C-alpha cells in the first residue's frame, strides 16, 4: 500500500483538529443543546431529549422544544450579571497585580547570569509540582486570624489585633495572583530573554537615561509576553471556583461559584449550561477580535 507523499503532513495537521472537535466542539454543542432545554425531574434532568429509536421524528420534536428561556432568565436575574461583572473585575485586577509583580521577576531572570537562569526558571515552575488544591488550602492557614501572617505581624509589633483577611475579596486576590503568577512570568521571561542587549547600549550611547531606554525599548519589545501573560491569567481567573470558594466569603460573587451552585446544588442543568455558554462567549469573542486586529497590524507592517 503506497501512501501519498503529503500523507504525513495532512495527518500531523489533522491531529489538533480532531482533538478540538472531540474535546471542545462536540462538548460545546452538547452544552448549547442543554442550555436551550427546560429543567425536569428526571434523568437526565432536562427536556426534551433525543430518542434514537424515534429517528427523525424524535429529532424534530427535540428541536421544536428548544427555547431561549434560560438566557432570558439570566438577563432578568441580577445575581447572574452581577456575578459576571464581579468575575471580570476580580480577573482584571488580579491580572494587573500579577503583571506588576511578575514583570520585575521576569526582567531580573532575563538579566541574571546565564548559568543561574535554569535554576531561577525551575523555582518559578516548582509550585506546579504540588497539588493546586493543597496550595490553596495552605493559604487558609496563612491568612486566618490565628494564621502565620497575623502571628508574624503581631510579633513584629505592626498590629495589635489580628486582621480579618480570610473570607474577603483580598484573600481571593492573593490566592489568584499567587496561583497564576507563573503563567505571567514565563511568557514575559521568554520575551525579555530574547531581547537584543545591543539596542539598550545604542539607546544609552544616544543619550537615553536607563529608565527612558527601558520605557522606549524594553517595554515595547516585551508587549507580546505581556499580552500572552495577561490572557493566561485573566481567562482562568474569570471562571475560577476553588479559590473564591475556599478563600472568599459568602459575599464573594464569581461566576464559577454561581455555576457550581446551579449545576450541583440546584440541579438546574439548563440554566448552568446557559451560564457556561455566555461565559465562553465573553472570553472567546474578545480574544478572536484581538487576534484578528493583531494579524491586520502585522500585515500592514509587512
C-alpha positions in Angstrom: 0.0 0.0 0.0 1.5 3.3 -1.2 0.6 6.4 0.9 0.5 9.8 -0.7 3.6 12.0 -0.3 1.8 14.6 1.8 0.0 12.0 4.0 2.3 12.6 7.0 1.8 16.4 6.8 -2.0 16.0 6.5 -2.1 13.6 9.4 0.0 16.0 11.5 -2.4 18.8 10.8 -5.4 16.7 11.3 -4.5 15.6 14.9 -5.1 19.0 16.6 -8.3 19.5 14.6 -9.6 16.1 15.7 -8.6 16.9 19.3 -10.5 20.2 19.2 -13.5 18.5 17.6 -13.7 15.7 20.2 -12.8 17.6 23.3 -14.1 21.1 22.6 -16.6 21.5 19.7 -18.8 18.4 20.4 -19.0 19.0 24.2 -19.8 22.7 23.5 -22.6 21.7 21.2 -24.0 19.4 23.9 -23.8 22.3 26.4 -25.6 24.6 24.0 -28.3 22.0 23.4 -28.9 21.6 27.2 -29.0 25.4 27.6 -31.9 25.5 25.2 -33.8 22.9 27.1 -36.1 23.0 30.2 -35.5 21.7 33.7 -37.1 18.4 34.5 -37.2 16.0 37.5 -35.8 13.1 35.5 -32.6 11.5 34.4 -31.1 13.4 32.6 -32.7 16.4 34.5 -33.8 18.3 31.3 -36.2 18.0 28.4 -36.6 17.5 25.5 -34.2 14.6 25.0 -33.4 12.7 21.8 -34.8 9.2 21.4 -32.6 7.2 19.0 -35.5 4.8 18.4 -37.8 7.6 17.3 -35.4 8.7 14.5 -36.1 11.8 12.5 -39.5 12.5 14.2 -37.8 12.4 17.6 -35.1 14.9 16.4 -37.8 17.3 15.1 -39.7 17.1 18.4 -36.5 17.8 20.3 -35.6 20.8 18.2 -39.2 22.1 18.5 -38.9 22.1 22.3 -35.8 24.3 22.4 -36.2 27.9 23.5 -34.1 30.8 24.9 -36.0 31.0 28.2 -32.8 30.2 30.2 -30.9 33.1 28.6 -33.8 35.4 29.2 -33.8 34.4 32.8 -30.1 35.2 33.1 -30.7 38.7 31.9 -33.6 39.3 34.2 -32.0 38.0 37.4 -29.3 40.4 38.7 -27.5 37.6 40.5 -26.0 36.3 37.2 -24.9 39.6 35.6 -23.5 40.8 38.9 -21.5 37.5 39.1 -20.2 38.1 35.5 -19.2 41.7 36.3 -17.6 40.7 39.6 -15.7 37.9 37.9 -14.4 40.2 35.2 -13.4 42.8 37.8 -11.6 40.4 40.0 -9.9 38.8 37.0 -8.8 42.2 35.6 -7.4 43.4 38.9 -5.7 40.1 39.5 -4.1 40.2 36.1 -2.9 43.7 36.7 -1.4 42.8 40.1 0.3 39.7 38.5 1.8 41.9 35.8 3.1 44.4 38.3 4.7 41.6 40.4 5.7 39.3 37.5 7.4 41.8 35.3 10.2 42.7 37.7 10.7 38.9 38.4 10.9 38.1 34.7 13.2 41.0 34.0 15.6 40.1 36.8 15.6 36.5 35.5 16.3 37.6 31.9 19.2 39.8 33.2 20.7 37.2 35.5 23.9 35.3 34.6 23.2 32.6 32.1 24.2 29.8 34.5 21.6 31.0 37.0 18.7 31.2 34.6 17.7 27.4 34.6 17.7 27.4 38.4 15.5 30.5 38.6 13.2 29.1 35.9 12.9 25.9 37.9 11.9 27.9 41.1 9.1 29.5 39.1 7.8 26.2 37.9 8.3 24.5 41.2 4.8 25.3 42.7 3.3 23.2 39.8 4.8 20.1 41.4 2.3 20.5 44.3 -1.4 20.0 44.0 -3.3 23.2 43.3 -5.9 22.4 45.9 -3.2 21.8 48.6 -1.6 25.2 47.8 -4.9 27.0 48.1 -5.6 25.2 51.4 -2.2 26.3 52.7 -3.3 29.9 52.3 -6.1 29.3 54.8 -3.5 28.5 57.4 -1.6 31.7 56.5 -4.5 34.2 56.2 -6.8 33.1 59.1 -6.9 35.2 62.3 -4.7 32.7 64.1 -2.6 32.1 61.0 1.1 32.7 60.3 0.6 36.2 58.8 -1.2 37.6 61.7 1.2 36.0 64.2 4.2 37.4 62.3 2.7 40.9 62.2 1.7 40.9 65.9 5.2 39.5 66.8 6.8 42.4 65.0 4.5 44.9 66.7 3.0 46.1 63.4 -0.6 45.3 64.5 -2.2 44.8 67.9 -5.2 42.8 66.9 -5.5 40.1 64.2 -6.5 41.3 60.8 -9.6 39.8 59.0 -8.2 38.7 55.7 -9.6 35.3 55.1 -13.2 35.2 53.6 -12.7 38.6 52.0 -12.1 39.7 48.4 -8.5 40.5 49.4 -7.9 36.8 50.1 -9.3 35.9 46.7 -6.9 38.4 45.0 -4.0 36.9 47.0 -4.9 33.4 46.0 -5.4 34.1 42.4 -2.2 36.2 42.0 -0.2 33.5 43.8 -1.7 30.6 41.8 -1.4 32.2 38.4 1.8 34.2 38.8 3.9 31.6 36.9 1.6 32.0 33.9 2.5 35.7 33.8 6.3 35.3 34.5 7.0 32.6 31.9 5.8 34.4 28.7 7.4 37.6 30.0 10.7 35.9 30.6 10.5 34.3 27.1 10.1 37.7 25.5 12.7 39.5 27.6 15.3 36.8 27.4 15.3 37.0 23.5 15.8 40.8 23.5 19.0 42.1 22.0 21.0 44.0 24.6 22.8 46.0 21.9 19.6 48.0 21.5 19.8 49.3 25.1 23.5 50.1 24.6 22.7 52.0 21.4 20.0 54.0 23.2 22.4 54.8 26.1 25.0 56.0 23.6 22.4 58.3 22.0 21.7 59.9 25.4 18.8 58.0 26.8 18.6 57.5 30.5 18.3 54.0 31.8 14.6 54.5 32.6 13.8 56.1 29.3 15.6 53.3 27.4 13.7 50.7 29.4 10.4 52.5 28.6 11.1 53.1 24.9 12.8 49.8 24.0 12.3 47.1 26.6 8.6 47.6 27.3 7.5 47.6 23.6 9.6 44.6 22.8 8.1 42.7 25.7 4.5 43.5 24.8 3.9 40.1 23.2 4.8 38.5 26.5 2.7 41.0 28.4 -0.4 40.2 26.3 0.2 36.5 26.5 0.7 36.6 30.2 -2.4 38.7 30.8 -4.5 36.3 28.7 -3.1 33.3 30.6 -4.0 34.8 33.9 -7.3 36.6 33.0 -9.0 33.7 31.3 -8.8 31.0 34.0 -9.3 33.7 36.7 -12.7 34.6 35.3 -14.1 31.1 35.7 -12.2 30.3 39.0 -14.2 28.4 41.5 -11.8 26.8 44.1 -10.1 30.0 45.2 -13.3 32.1 45.8 -15.0 29.1 47.5 -12.1 28.4 49.9 -10.7 31.9 50.5 -13.6 34.2 49.7 -16.5 34.9 51.8 -20.2 34.4 51.3 -20.5 37.8 49.7 -17.8 37.0 47.1 -19.6 36.7 43.8 -17.8 34.9 40.9 -19.5 33.2 38.0 -17.6 29.9 38.6 -19.1 29.7 42.1 -22.6 30.5 40.8 -22.2 27.9 38.0 -21.3 25.2 40.6 -24.3 26.1 42.7 -26.7 25.9 39.7 -25.3 22.6 38.5 -24.7 20.6 41.7 -26.8 22.3 44.4 -29.9 23.3 42.4 -29.5 20.6 39.8 -30.6 23.1 37.2 -28.5 21.9 34.2 -30.2 24.1 31.5 -29.5 27.4 33.5 -26.0 26.2 34.4 -25.3 25.4 30.7 -26.6 28.9 29.7 -24.3 30.5 32.2 -21.3 28.5 30.8 -22.2 29.4 27.2 -22.3 33.1 28.0 -19.1 32.9 29.9 -17.4 31.2 26.9 -18.7 33.9 24.6 -17.5 36.7 26.9 -14.0 35.1 26.8 -13.6 33.8 23.3 -15.1 36.7 21.2 -12.8 39.5 22.5 -9.7 37.2 22.1 -10.7 36.3 18.5 -11.3 40.0 17.7 -7.9 40.9 19.2 -6.1 38.3 17.3 -7.6 39.5 14.0 -6.6 43.0 14.8 -3.0 41.9 15.5 -2.9 40.0 12.2 -4.1 43.1 10.3 -1.4 45.2 12.0 1.3 42.6 11.1 0.1 42.5 7.5 0.3 46.4 7.3 3.7 46.3 8.9 4.9 43.7 6.4 
